Amino acid sequence: MCRLRCCLAIIFLMQWEGPVFAGWVALEDQYQSHPLQTRYIDPTTLHRDGYVVTISALIEWKAMQGGRTPTRFYSTTLTKQFDCIYKLVRTVAATDYYGHMGTGEVIGGGIPSNESQWTAIPPDSLNKGLWGAACSK
């Protein structure tokens, strides 16, 4: 059984383009639909509680976000939960960082109230890519 799990873990990790920064690995190209951002996942944060999986994600912006406000940022980390049975998602935490790859000063945080509720996962979305990574094990 352990051998099977090891093989599955290796196959899972080979789907990613490789580590970029401190455990972050890029999602597959099909989930990189926004031209001004790159989306990552940290597989070491995956936590399973029955059919609910929690995992960390990162959005790296190619251009600073926030316009001319003092709350400008280059990256956002997210903690997402997935219901693997019903293909639902919710965001439980979000933090914006002044630096790249989730580094530097914390600029803001929190989540919009509509994202804290369980919602269906749209096809070809960031959440679809994260669901696949989180729930495929």
Buried (B, 14 or more C-beta within 10 A) or exposed (E): EEEEEEEEEEEBEEEBEEBBBEBBBBBEEEBBEEEEBBBBBBBEEBEBEEEBBBBBBBBBBEEEBBEEEEEBBBBBBBBBBBBBEEEBBBBEBBBBBBEBBBEEEEBEEEBEEEBBEEEEBEEEBBBBBBBBBBBEE
